[in-house]
Amino acid sequence: MAFLVVLLASLAAAAPAPAVTRHCSASGDVCYGAFGTGTTVRLGITLAANFFRRYTLCVRAPDATRACRRFRTHSAAHGLFESSVRWSAHFPDRGPGRYRATWNGGSGAFTPAITFKEGPTINATPASVRAGQRVRISGLAGGCTKGNRVTLLSRAFPHTHEFAGVPAVFATVRAGDRYSTRVRIPAKRKAGRYAITARCGGGNFGITAHVRVR
C-alpha cells in the first residue's frame, strides 16, 4: 500500500503534459490509455501488480459535462492486472469532439489525462489547395457500419456525382470507424472557402468542415 501511495503521488505531481492518448509511468508499473477510434474506443489500464481492485474512471465530454464510473481490475498474462472498457457502453455520448479520461485508484487521479476523439469528423488535408490540386477528405464515420458509404458534399468538388444538386464524392467506411478518399478540385473552381458536409446510413453527420481553394 505504501508503494501505491508513493506511485500515485509521483504521478499526480508530474508537470502537465500535452494531450496524449496513452501513457506509462516512468517505472512502467502503470500504463493506461485510449485504444481504437470513434465509438469503438476502449479505455484501458494495466498494472504490474494488483495495487487496487477497484478504480474510478471519469470521462469529460466536449460540452464539459463529466461522468464517473467504478470498475474492477482482473488478472492477466505474465502476472499483470488490467481492465478495459468500451467507453460508449458506460458513458454518455455528447456528440463529436475531444473527450478527456482520467483514472483514480483511490489516492488521486493519474496524470496526464488521456484524450480521444468521438466521431463523426471531417478533415480536409491540406485545408488550403490550389484549383486543380487534390485534397484528401477523411475522418470518423460516427458509428456508421463498416462497408457503408459516406457521401461527402461540397461545391468545391467536381460535378461527376451529385446528391440533392450538390457535387459529391464517396468513401467506404473501414475498420476502426474510419473513411478516406481523395478528390481533385476542378481547375476552374473559383477561389474561396467551401463547406464540406457528409451523410452516411441515411442520416447527416451534422457537422461542417471547410476547404479553401486558392
C-alpha positions in Angstrom: 0.0 0.0 0.0 2.9 2.4 0.8 4.3 1.8 -2.6 0.9 2.6 -4.2 0.7 5.9 -2.3 4.2 6.9 -3.4 3.5 5.8 -7.0 0.2 7.8 -7.2 1.8 10.8 -5.6 4.6 10.9 -8.1 2.2 10.6 -11.0 -0.1 13.3 -9.6 2.9 15.7 -9.0 4.1 15.3 -12.6 4.2 18.5 -14.7 1.2 19.0 -17.0 1.8 17.2 -20.3 0.4 17.8 -23.8 -2.8 16.0 -24.8 -1.9 12.3 -25.2 -3.8 9.1 -26.0 -1.6 6.7 -24.0 0.8 7.0 -21.0 3.1 4.8 -18.9 4.7 5.7 -15.6 8.4 6.1 -15.6 8.8 2.7 -13.8 6.4 1.1 -16.3 4.3 -0.2 -13.3 1.1 1.6 -14.6 0.1 2.1 -18.2 -3.3 3.5 -19.4 -4.8 5.0 -22.5 -7.4 5.1 -25.2 -7.3 2.4 -27.8 -9.2 2.4 -31.1 -11.3 5.2 -32.7 -14.7 6.7 -32.5 -17.4 4.6 -30.8 -15.0 1.6 -30.7 -12.6 3.4 -28.3 -11.6 1.3 -25.3 -10.2 2.9 -22.1 -7.7 0.5 -20.6 -5.3 0.3 -17.7 -2.5 -2.2 -17.0 -0.8 -2.7 -13.6 2.4 -4.5 -12.8 0.8 -5.7 -9.5 -2.7 -5.6 -8.1 -2.2 -2.2 -6.5 -6.0 -1.8 -6.3 -9.0 -4.0 -7.1 -11.4 -1.2 -7.9 -10.8 2.2 -9.6 -12.8 5.2 -10.7 -12.8 6.2 -14.4 -14.1 9.6 -15.3 -14.8 11.0 -18.8 -15.3 14.6 -19.6 -17.2 15.4 -22.8 -16.7 18.2 -25.2 -19.5 20.2 -23.6 -17.6 20.0 -20.2 -20.1 17.6 -18.6 -18.4 14.8 -16.6 -19.4 11.3 -15.7 -17.6 8.8 -13.4 -18.0 5.0 -13.1 -16.4 2.3 -10.9 -14.7 -0.7 -12.4 -12.6 -3.7 -11.3 -9.2 -4.9 -12.4 -8.6 -8.6 -13.1 -5.5 -10.8 -13.5 -4.0 -11.1 -16.9 -1.0 -12.9 -18.6 2.6 -12.5 -17.2 1.4 -11.6 -13.7 -0.2 -8.3 -14.8 -3.6 -6.9 -13.8 -5.7 -5.0 -16.2 -9.1 -3.5 -17.1 -10.5 -2.4 -20.4 -14.0 -0.9 -21.0 -15.7 0.3 -24.2 -16.3 3.9 -23.3 -19.6 4.3 -25.3 -21.2 1.5 -23.4 -20.7 3.1 -20.0 -20.6 6.9 -20.6 -22.9 9.4 -22.3 -22.1 10.2 -25.9 -22.2 14.0 -26.1 -21.5 14.2 -29.8 -18.4 14.8 -31.8 -15.3 16.3 -30.3 -12.5 15.7 -27.9 -13.1 13.7 -24.7 -10.9 13.5 -21.7 -10.4 10.4 -19.5 -8.8 10.1 -16.0 -8.2 7.0 -13.8 -8.2 7.2 -10.0 -7.0 4.3 -7.9 -8.1 5.9 -4.6 -5.3 8.5 -4.0 -5.9 11.0 -6.7 -6.2 10.9 -10.5 -3.3 9.7 -12.6 -1.7 12.4 -14.7 -1.5 13.2 -17.5 -5.2 12.8 -18.5 -5.9 10.9 -21.7 -7.8 12.4 -24.6 -9.7 10.8 -27.5 -12.0 11.9 -30.3 -15.5 10.8 -31.0 -17.0 10.9 -34.5 -18.3 11.8 -36.8 -15.5 14.0 -38.1 -14.5 15.5 -41.4 -10.9 16.5 -42.2 -9.5 18.1 -45.3 -5.8 17.7 -45.9 -4.4 20.1 -46.9 -7.0 22.5 -45.7 -5.9 25.0 -48.4 -5.2 24.0 -52.0 -4.9 25.5 -55.5 -7.6 24.8 -58.0 -6.6 21.7 -60.0 -4.9 20.0 -57.0 -6.1 17.0 -55.0 -7.3 17.0 -51.4 -7.8 14.1 -49.0 -11.1 14.0 -47.2 -11.1 11.7 -44.2 -12.4 11.2 -40.6 -14.6 9.1 -38.3 -17.9 7.9 -39.5 -19.6 8.2 -36.2 -20.5 4.5 -35.8 -21.8 4.1 -39.4 -21.5 0.4 -40.2 -18.2 -0.9 -41.8 -18.7 -1.2 -45.5 -21.3 1.5 -45.7 -20.7 4.5 -48.0 -20.0 8.0 -46.7 -21.3 10.7 -49.1 -19.2 13.9 -48.9 -20.8 17.1 -50.3 -19.2 20.3 -51.3 -19.5 22.9 -54.1 -15.7 22.7 -54.3 -15.9 19.2 -55.7 -16.3 18.3 -59.4 -19.9 17.6 -60.7 -19.0 13.9 -61.6 -21.5 12.8 -59.0 -24.2 14.8 -57.2 -26.6 14.5 -54.2 -29.5 16.8 -54.0 -27.9 19.0 -56.6 -24.6 19.4 -54.7 -21.3 17.8 -56.1 -20.5 14.7 -54.2 -17.7 12.2 -53.7 -17.9 8.9 -51.8 -15.8 6.9 -49.3 -16.2 3.5 -47.8 -16.3 3.0 -44.0 -13.3 0.9 -43.0 -12.3 -0.8 -39.7 -12.0 1.5 -36.8 -14.9 3.7 -37.9 -12.6 5.5 -40.4 -13.2 6.6 -44.0 -10.9 8.3 -46.5 -11.0 9.4 -50.2 -9.1 11.8 -52.5 -10.7 14.3 -54.8 -9.3 16.7 -57.4 -10.6 20.3 -57.2 -11.6 21.4 -60.7 -9.0 23.7 -62.3 -11.7 26.3 -63.0 -13.1 26.4 -59.4 -13.2 29.9 -58.1 -11.1 30.9 -55.2 -12.9 30.8 -51.9 -13.8 28.9 -48.7 -16.1 26.0 -49.4 -18.1 24.0 -46.8 -17.9 20.2 -46.7 -20.8 18.2 -45.2 -21.4 14.4 -45.1 -24.0 11.8 -44.6 -24.0 8.0 -44.1 -26.6 5.4 -43.4 -29.4 7.7 -44.3 -28.5 10.5 -41.9 -26.4 13.6 -41.9 -23.2 13.9 -39.9 -24.5 17.2 -38.5 -21.1 18.9 -38.8 -19.3 21.1 -41.3 -15.7 21.2 -42.4 -14.1 23.6 -44.9 -11.5 23.7 -47.6 -10.0 26.8 -49.0 -9.4 27.0 -52.8 -6.7 29.5 -53.8 
